[in-house]
Amino acid sequence: MDAIETVGLTKKFDSLTAVDSLNLSIPQGEVFGLLGPNGAGKTTTLNILCTILRPTFGFAKVNGVDVMKDPDAVRKSIGIVFQDPALDVRLTARENLEMHAELYEVDSEVASKRITELLALVELDSRANDLVKTYSGGMKRRLEIARGLIHHPSVLFLDEPTIGLDPQTRSKIWGHIERLSKEEDITIVLTTHYMEEAEKLCDRVGIIDHGKIVALGKPSELIHSVGEDIASLTLEDNSKAKEFESLKSVKKVFVGETVRLVLVDGASSVPSLFDFAAKKGIKIRSLTLQTPTLNDVFLHFVGREIREEHADGKTLMRLRMRRRGM
């Protein structure tokens, strides 16, 4: 049985289609990443699976239970870590977990043992009795992950788990998520716009844009599908950059601050790039050859990169709050 199954899942807000006929199967025990820019439909999809939103059309099952027919059963079997902070900073870490255990009606003796286990898992056991308002942003995020696991859920949803955190803290959170997937026997579904995060953590990823899955597979398979190598060119004038598409060795051309060429075989293609540029009067200032990444996959299927600076006002405010530890 799949941990998650959706068929024709659609969510409309008036004339806006946020999720568009989504068909998805996620097996038990998988770490699945849902990638996409702001407004692509990632969080809306999670909110439907978590029973926060009702779909307009189609259906979704979590652990074999229809999210519309029995939402209470679904909620009991899942854990959620939201984008926005949801801790009581006036309580200690242990008190936050105790309160959450009570909400899920976890037996007090079982909860006490579970809280001790989880605080050790996220390396907060030495700060268990400190008020959460004294925690850093990364420590709060780790506590939120522990809270989502208090009732032994079968599926854990992580909505942008490391957004706004510094690289060192982000790497530490990645380590905890990797440990969870190995030690907790749990299915993890995370949304992210950090390509390196998805590449490191996920067994499979789905790239979503305008509410539709545009690519689905293992990161390594998707990376291989876009080409063997990427050539990044700095040109004196980008106006003729698209002419490189006429070369057989070039699969696709992306024009931005630099020109990126998806090549069939990078090493053997470089001389022909310079020959072609000389014939067309295109002056190449620099060329860098690299193997493709998941970010190149995203560029290939969506046509643009995900960057924090392109975020909307609400997301930018969330980033500022997270960085201040609010």
C-alpha positions in Angstrom: 0.0 0.0 0.0 1.2 3.5 -0.9 1.6 5.9 2.0 0.1 8.7 -0.2 -2.0 8.4 -3.3 -3.7 11.2 -5.3 -5.8 10.9 -8.4 -6.9 14.0 -10.4 -6.4 16.1 -7.3 -7.5 19.7 -8.0 -7.9 22.8 -5.9 -9.4 26.0 -7.3 -9.6 29.4 -5.6 -12.1 31.3 -7.7 -10.4 31.6 -11.1 -7.0 30.4 -9.8 -6.2 26.7 -10.1 -3.6 26.1 -7.4 -3.4 22.3 -7.9 -4.2 20.9 -11.3 -5.2 17.3 -11.7 -2.3 15.9 -9.6 -1.7 12.2 -9.8 0.9 11.0 -7.3 1.9 7.8 -5.6 4.4 7.8 -2.7 5.4 4.4 -1.3 5.8 3.8 2.4 9.2 4.6 3.8 10.2 7.0 1.0 11.6 10.5 1.5 9.8 12.5 -1.2 10.5 16.1 -2.2 8.0 18.4 -3.8 10.0 21.2 -5.5 8.7 24.4 -7.0 8.8 28.2 -6.9 6.5 30.3 -4.7 2.9 29.9 -5.8 3.5 26.6 -7.6 1.1 24.6 -5.5 3.4 22.9 -3.0 1.9 24.1 0.2 -1.7 23.8 -1.1 -1.0 20.2 -2.0 0.3 19.5 1.5 -2.6 21.3 3.1 -5.0 19.0 1.2 -3.1 15.9 2.3 -3.1 17.2 5.9 -6.9 17.8 5.7 -6.5 21.6 6.2 -8.0 22.2 2.8 -10.7 20.3 0.9 -10.0 19.5 -2.8 -12.3 20.9 -5.4 -12.0 17.7 -7.5 -10.3 14.4 -7.3 -9.3 12.5 -4.3 -6.3 11.8 -2.0 -5.5 9.0 0.4 -3.0 9.0 3.2 -2.2 5.6 4.7 -5.1 4.2 2.7 -7.6 6.7 4.3 -9.6 9.2 2.1 -8.8 12.7 3.4 -12.4 13.8 2.8 -14.2 10.8 4.1 -12.3 10.3 7.4 -10.1 13.4 8.1 -9.8 12.6 11.8 -8.1 9.2 11.0 -5.7 10.9 8.7 -4.8 13.5 11.3 -4.0 10.9 13.8 -1.6 9.2 11.5 0.4 12.2 10.3 2.9 14.7 11.7 3.2 18.3 10.4 6.0 20.9 10.6 4.6 24.1 9.1 6.5 26.9 7.4 5.5 29.4 10.1 6.7 29.0 13.7 4.1 27.3 15.9 5.8 26.9 19.2 4.8 28.5 22.6 8.0 30.4 23.3 6.9 31.0 26.9 7.2 27.3 27.6 10.2 25.0 27.8 11.0 22.5 25.1 9.8 19.6 27.3 6.5 21.5 28.1 5.9 22.2 24.4 6.2 18.4 23.7 4.1 17.5 26.7 1.3 19.8 25.5 1.4 18.3 22.1 1.3 14.8 23.5 -1.8 15.7 25.4 -3.5 17.1 22.3 -2.9 13.7 20.6 -4.0 11.8 23.7 -0.7 10.0 24.1 -0.5 8.0 27.3 1.5 10.0 29.9 4.1 7.2 30.6 4.5 6.6 26.8 4.7 10.4 26.2 7.4 10.8 28.9 9.6 8.2 27.3 8.9 9.4 23.8 9.8 13.0 24.7 13.1 11.9 26.1 13.8 9.9 22.9 12.9 12.8 20.6 14.9 15.5 22.5 17.9 13.2 22.2 17.2 12.6 18.5 17.2 16.4 17.7 20.1 17.1 20.2 18.1 19.3 22.5 18.2 17.1 25.6 20.7 19.4 27.3 18.3 22.4 26.7 15.0 20.5 27.4 14.1 22.7 30.4 15.1 26.1 28.9 12.4 28.4 27.7 12.0 28.3 23.9 12.3 32.0 23.7 16.0 31.5 24.4 16.5 29.2 21.5 18.0 30.0 18.1 16.0 29.7 14.9 17.6 26.3 14.1 16.9 25.0 17.6 13.3 26.0 17.3 13.1 24.2 14.0 14.5 21.0 15.5 12.0 21.2 18.3 9.2 21.6 15.8 10.3 18.4 14.0 10.4 16.6 17.4 6.9 17.8 18.1 5.6 16.5 14.8 6.8 13.0 15.8 5.5 12.9 19.3 2.6 10.5 18.5 4.5 8.1 16.2 3.0 9.2 12.9 3.3 7.1 9.8 3.8 10.1 7.5 5.7 13.4 8.4 5.0 16.5 6.3 7.8 19.1 6.3 6.9 22.4 4.7 10.1 24.3 3.8 11.9 22.8 6.8 15.1 25.0 6.4 13.8 28.2 4.8 15.6 31.2 6.2 18.2 29.3 8.1 21.9 29.8 7.6 23.9 27.2 5.7 25.5 25.6 8.8 22.1 25.2 10.6 20.5 24.0 7.4 23.1 21.3 7.1 22.4 20.2 10.7 18.7 20.0 10.1 19.4 17.8 7.0 21.4 15.4 9.3 18.4 15.1 11.6 16.0 14.4 8.7 18.3 11.7 7.4 18.4 10.1 10.9 14.6 10.2 11.0 14.2 8.4 7.7 16.5 5.6 9.0 15.4 5.3 12.7 11.7 6.2 12.7 10.4 3.9 9.9 8.4 6.8 8.5 7.4 8.3 5.2 8.7 11.9 4.8 7.2 14.4 2.4 9.0 17.7 2.2 8.5 20.8 0.2 11.5 22.9 -0.6 13.0 25.4 -3.1 16.6 24.5 -2.1 17.7 22.2 -4.9 20.7 20.9 -2.9 18.4 20.0 -0.1 16.2 17.8 -2.3 19.2 16.2 -4.0 20.8 15.3 -0.6 17.7 14.0 1.2 15.1 12.7 -1.2 14.7 9.2 -2.7 12.4 10.8 -5.4 11.4 14.4 -6.3 8.5 15.9 -8.1 8.9 19.3 -9.7 5.6 21.2 -9.6 4.8 24.4 -11.6 1.4 26.0 -12.0 -0.2 23.2 -10.0 1.1 20.4 -12.2 3.9 17.9 -11.8 6.3 18.6 -14.7 9.0 16.1 -13.8 9.1 13.1 -11.4 11.9 10.6 -10.5 15.0 10.0 -8.6 17.3 13.0 -8.5 20.1 11.1 -10.3 17.8 10.1 -13.1 16.4 13.6 -13.6 19.9 15.0 -13.6 21.0 12.5 -16.2 17.9 13.3 -18.3 18.9 17.0 -18.9 22.3 16.2 -20.5 25.8 15.2 -19.7 27.3 18.6 -19.0 26.4 22.3 -18.6 28.5 25.0 -20.2 28.2 28.4 -18.6 29.3 31.2 -21.0 29.9 34.9 -20.4 29.4 36.7 -23.7 30.2 40.2 -24.7 26.6 40.4 -26.1 23.8 37.9 -25.3 21.6 38.9 -28.2 22.9 36.1 -30.4 23.0 33.4 -27.6 20.0 31.5 -28.9 21.9 30.7 -32.1 23.8 28.0 -30.2 20.6 25.9 -30.4 21.4 25.1 -34.0 24.4 23.0 -32.9 23.7 19.3 -32.7 25.8 19.1 -29.5 23.5 21.6 -27.7 20.2 20.3 -26.3 19.0 23.6 -24.8 20.0 27.2 -24.2 19.1 29.3 -21.2 19.8 33.1 -21.3 20.2 35.1 -18.1 23.2 36.9 -16.6 25.2 34.1 -18.1 24.3 31.8 -21.0 23.9 28.2 -20.0 24.1 25.5 -22.6 22.9 21.9 -22.0 25.3 19.7 -23.9 25.2 16.1 -25.1 28.9 15.6 -24.4 30.6 18.5 -22.8 34.3 17.7 -23.2 34.1 17.0 -27.0 31.6 19.9 -27.6 33.8 22.8 -26.3 35.9 23.2 -29.4 32.9 23.3 -31.7 31.3 26.0 -29.4 34.4 28.3 -30.0 34.4 27.6 -33.7 30.7 28.3 -34.0 31.0 31.5 -32.0 33.9 32.7 -34.2 31.9 32.1 -37.3 28.8 34.0 -35.9 30.8 36.9 -34.5 29.9 35.9 -30.9 32.7 36.9 -28.5 33.1 34.5 -25.6 34.7 36.1 -22.5 34.7 32.9 -20.4 33.4 29.4 -20.4 33.0 27.0 -17.5 32.1 23.4 -17.9 30.2 21.6 -15.1 28.2 18.5 -14.5 24.4 19.2 -14.2 22.6 19.5 -10.8 19.0 19.4 -9.8 18.9 23.1 -10.3 19.7 22.5 -14.0 16.8 20.0 -14.0 14.5 22.7 -12.6 15.7 25.1 -15.2 15.1 22.6 -18.0 11.5 21.8 -17.0 10.4 25.2 -15.6 12.6 27.6 -17.5 13.6 29.7 -14.5 15.6 29.3 -11.3 14.2 29.4 -7.7 15.7 32.2 -5.8 14.7 33.7 -2.4 15.0 37.2 -3.8 12.0 36.4 -6.1 9.8 35.5 -3.2 6.6 37.4 -2.5 6.1 39.8 0.4 4.7 37.2 2.8 7.6 34.8 2.2 10.1 37.6 2.6 8.6 38.5 5.9 8.7 34.9 7.0 12.4 34.7 6.1 13.1 37.8 8.2 11.3 36.5 11.2 13.0 33.1 11.0 16.5 34.7 10.7 15.7 36.8 13.8 14.6 33.7 15.7 11.0 34.9 16.1 
